[in-house]
C-alpha cells in the first residue's frame, strides 16, 4: 500500500487504474495515539505459507489441491466451493500431519514484534482467516492474540474426514468479524485495520 497525502486527481486515478493499481480514498487514517483494532489474515500474511498446500503435500494430494486452486483462479469456483473441494482431498489422511505443519510454521518476519508493539499501545489484534483453526489457535496462544476466527477441519478417530465444520470464513464473515470486534472493544471504525498480503490464491473477498 502506498499512502499519499491529499486526494488523487482524475488523471492520477486513471493512470493508477491503467497500471493495475487499486486506489482508495481514506477520509481518516488510523493512528497509534489511541487504541485500535488490527484484524489480519493468516496464510501468506501472518505466516509465510498456505497451510492447505502444506497439508496436501503430506497427505499426497498436492496435485489435486493445485488443480482445484487453478480452477478457482480461473473463476470456475468461488472460495467456499474451492475450500470444500480442496479439504475433501484430505479424507482419511492421518491428523498427525497437522502437527507436522504446525511445528514448522514460519511466521512472517517482524510479526511478533508488531503484535507486541500494538498491544503495548492498547491495540487489539485478531486473526480472521479462510485457513484453519488448528493453526490460528496455535498463533493465538503463541502471540497472545485477542481473538482468532478460522475454519475447523473435522477429525474423527485420528483421521481427517475431508469435511469443514460450521460456517465458512469468507470475505463476508471477515467483514462482520471486524465490525463485531470493533463493537465489542468499543473501537471506532476509523481506528480499525484489516490486513492481508496479496497473493495468487482463490479469492475470499
Helices and strands as residue ranges (DSSP letters): H 10-18, E 37-40, H 51-59, H 62-73, H 79-88, H 96-103, H 111-120, E 124-132, H 133-143, E 147-156, E 159-165, H 171-184, G 189-191, E 192-195
